[in-house]
Amino acid sequence: MSKEQKAGEKFRSKIGGQALIEGIMMLGPNTGAMACRLPDGTIDLETWEERNGKNAPWYRKIPLVRGCTSFVISLKKGYKYMMRSAEKQLTDEEKKEEEESSAFFTVMMYIGMIVGIVMAVGLFAVLPKLIAEKIPEVRDNRILRSVVEGVIKIAIFVAYMALVSLMKDIRRQYMYHGAEHKTIACHEAELPLTVENVRRQTRFHKRCGTSFIFIVLIVGILAMCFIPVMEAWKRILVGLAMLPLIVGISYEFIRLAGNHDNLFTKILSAPGLAMQRITTREPDDSMIEIAIAALTPCIPQDKTEDKW
């Protein structure tokens, strides 16, 4: 985090969020909320009950297990509300057309999700291992090969995020991502949630999902160093089988980084914070209004429930 945010931070909040299409989702200890800017300029707000605080189920409290379950739940909710935010941008005529072809739309949505998963597995689980196997200097060195595979994964991730940032719609989503971070930073500084106060905050946050992804990549490199198999297809299968454990360990690391400020956690957080220079952009005031609208219902009355 920047010196400015650290100086103003009074506590670390449990509330997290995600940028949507012309909107933001926030998840608090007891309440979740989604705020979207509708085509007519008004703000649409939806809220629902959450179980992230004292009322959280057992599997969200056990170390390692909570990382895997939180990751899966976050992916599911993120996809669900991303689709809902997209629907809110449709005109009445477009909504009518969608209702008439809802079955087709649903099928295409799931096909798109499956294609996305296949592409992610191909890019991050298969391609790096196939490339590393073709390099004679690293092919038979377990540790060096694991490092090269990891570096290739990181390069693919950074290149992908940088390339998609060139798209106008993605740039706007990155601006909403910046608004989300700034608003949470304002809340953690215990300042009134006004556009002026939020605007002054930093858009970088070390408990961001971007930082989590980088930690997953780094932990994956270390984990594969202990795997004796060298054939590419076997390493692919082992890597996929180890993914739940890697995600669980990474989640514990990001909790550690969120709770402490020392040399180790600063090093751990540095790649993710650097990556946020791509995945977040400075928002405009209308986006900050959306972030404030989404965050406000998620703040619990009992402040002790909101501590990270």
Stockholm file with secondary structure:
# STOCKHOLM 1.0

chainA/1-308         MSKEQKAGEKFRSKIGGQALIEGIMMLGPNTGAMACRLPDGTIDLETWEERNGKNAPWYRKIPLVRGCTSFVISLKKGYKYMMRSAEKQLTDEEKKEEEESSAFFTVMMYIGMIVGIVMAVGLFAVLPKLIAEKIPEVRDNRILRSVVEGVIKIAIFVAYMALVSLMKDIRRQYMYHGAEHKTIACHEAELPLTVENVRRQTRFHKRCGTSFIFIVLIVGILAMCFIPVMEAWKRILVGLAMLPLIVGISYEFIRLAGNHDNLFTKILSAPGLAMQRITTREPDDSMIEIAIAALTPCIPQDKTEDKW
#=GR chainA/1-308 SS CCHHHHHHCCCCBCCEEEEETTEEEEECSSEEEEEEECTTSCEEEEEEECCCSTTCCGGGTSTTHHHHHHHHHHHHHHHHHHHHHHHTTSCHHHHHHHHHTHHHHHHHHHHHHHHHHHHHHIIIIIHHHHHHHTCHHHHTCHHHHHHHHHHHHHHHHHHHHHHHTTSHHHHHHHHHHHHHHHHHHHHHTTCCCCHHHHHTSCSCCTTSHHHHHHHHHHHHHHHHTTCCCCSHHHHHHHHHHHHHHHHHHHHHHHHHHHHCCSHHHHHHHHHHHHHHHHHCCCCCHHHHHHHHHHHGGGSCSSGGGGBC
#=GC SS_cons         CCHHHHHHCCCCBCCEEEEETTEEEEECSSEEEEEEECTTSCEEEEEEECCCSTTCCGGGTSTTHHHHHHHHHHHHHHHHHHHHHHHTTSCHHHHHHHHHTHHHHHHHHHHHHHHHHHHHHIIIIIHHHHHHHTCHHHHTCHHHHHHHHHHHHHHHHHHHHHHHTTSHHHHHHHHHHHHHHHHHHHHHTTCCCCHHHHHTSCSCCTTSHHHHHHHHHHHHHHHHTTCCCCSHHHHHHHHHHHHHHHHHHHHHHHHHHHHCCSHHHHHHHHHHHHHHHHHCCCCCHHHHHHHHHHHGGGSCSSGGGGBC
//
